[in-house]
Amino acid sequence: MTPYRKRMNPFIQRMVEDMQLRNLAPATIDAYTYHVDKFCRHFNKMADELGPEEIREFQLYLVHERKVSWSAFNQAVCGLRFLYEITLQRPWEVRHIPFGKRPKKLPVVLSDEEASRLFECLHNPKHRAVLLTCYAAGLRLREATHLRVADIDGQRQQIHVHNSKGAKDRMVPASPRLLAELRAYWVIHRPGNYLFPGKTPDRPLSSATVQKACKLGIALAGIRKAATPHTMRHSFATSMLEAGVDVLTISKLLGHSSFVTTMIYLHVRRQHFDRSPSPIDWLPVRQCPKWAEASLSESIFPQEPQPTNTSPSCTSEATSEQTSQQTSEVTEEATGDTPTEGPAAPIRRTSERKPRKKRRR
C-alpha cells in the first residue's frame, strides 16, 4: 500500500483523487498529501476550518522550529496551494501562501581521477555497474535502478529510459566500454527482468542500498567531496561540456525540459576558469609596499643606538645647547652676520613665497 492511502482524512482522500485525475506521479501525490496531513495535525483541525493565519503560522513553524530545507518548504507550499485551489475551491487563499527563495548552489563534480578511484573501490559488481551506468550515461539513480534487460540495445549502442522525471521517455547513447561492463555484470548475475534486481527478481534494487554503497566507496577512495549517486550525473554533464558538446545536446541527453537548467554546468567546467586570468598576472614582479621596504632595510642595516644620558640635568643642558646652536646657525644664514651677545634676533623667512592671507569667515 502506498503511504498516501493510509491517510484517512476525507479532504486528503479527495485531494488524492484530484491528483490522480491529473495523472500526477505517485511520488508527487505522496509528498503533497504528507505536508497537508502535517498541516492538519499541527492544528488538530480539518482543512476546511483553517485559513490564511493558520497557513502563515504553519510556514513560520516549518522555518523556525522544524528548520526544513527550502525545497521541502516549497513542496509544502505546492501541496497547500493544490488543496485550497483545486480541492477546496478557495483560490483566494492561494494569494496568502508565498514561496520561499531557494538558494542557488553549484553541483558537486568529480574529476576523472576521483571517479576512477571510486569505481576501483566498489567491490560489489552490481553496485559498481549501477554507479557506472549513472556516470557513463548521465542517468538519475531511479532511472538506472529501474532499467530492464530489454532496455539495453547493444546493436545500436543505446539505452531506452522509460518513465523518467515528468513521465518522459528518452534514448541515451551507450559507450562500448559501458556495454562491455554490463555484459561482464550480466555473465555474473544473469538478471531476468530488471537489470539490477533487489532481494527478489521482480523488484528493482533499492536506492538506499546504492546510496550506502556509494558513501562507502567515497570513504575508501579518500574523496573529501560530499558526493552522492546523483554526483555521477553532474560529472557526466560537466565532462561532456568540457569535451566540447553543446548545451542543447547535453540538455536532451539529461532529459531537461529547458536548456536553462543545463546552463548551471557552465559555472563548474574547468575551461571556463582557465580562460579567465587573474589581474595579478600582469602586475610588475616587485610589488613591495614602502613600509615593507623600510622594515626590510632596517632588518638588513640596523641603525646604531644613540647614547643616552641618565642624568636629567645633563639632558636639559645638552638640549639647551643644541637649541641655541641651531638658532644661531639659522640667524647667520638669514642675515649674513655673526651672532652677537644679547637677545636672539627673530628668524626671517628664507623663501620668497608670501604668507597666505587669512580667510574671512
HELIX and SHEET records of a PDB file:
HELIX    1   1 PRO A    3  LYS A    6  5                                   4    
HELIX    2   2 PRO A   10  LEU A   21  1                                  12    
HELIX    3   3 PRO A   26  PHE A   43  1                                  18    
HELIX    4   4 ALA A   47  GLU A   49  5                                   3    
HELIX    5   5 PRO A   52  LEU A   60  1                                   9    
HELIX    6   6 TYR A   61  ARG A   66  3                                   6    
HELIX    7   7 TRP A   70  PHE A   82  1                                  13    
HELIX    8   8 LEU A   83  THR A   87  3                                   5    
HELIX    9   9 PRO A   91  HIS A   96  5                                   6    
HELIX   10  10 ASP A  112  GLU A  120  1                                   9    
HELIX   11  11 PRO A  125  ALA A  137  1                                  13    
HELIX   12  12 LEU A  141  THR A  145  1                                   5    
HELIX   13  13 VAL A  149  ASP A  151  5                                   3    
HELIX   14  14 PRO A  176  HIS A  189  1                                  14    
HELIX   15  15 SER A  207  ALA A  221  1                                  15    
HELIX   16  16 PRO A  229  GLU A  242  1                                  14    
HELIX   17  17 VAL A  247  LEU A  254  1                                   8    
HELIX   18  18 PHE A  259  THR A  262  1                                   4    
HELIX   19  19 MET A  263  HIS A  267  5                                   5    
HELIX   20  20 ARG A  270  ASP A  274  1                                   5    
HELIX   21  21 PRO A  279  TRP A  282  5                                   4    
HELIX   22  22 LYS A  290  ILE A  300  1                                  11    
HELIX   23  23 PRO A  312  THR A  335  1                                  24    
SHEET    1   A 3 ILE A 152  ASP A 153  0                                        
SHEET    2   A 3 GLN A 158  VAL A 161 -1                                        
SHEET    3   A 3 ARG A 170  PRO A 173 -1                                        
END                                                                             
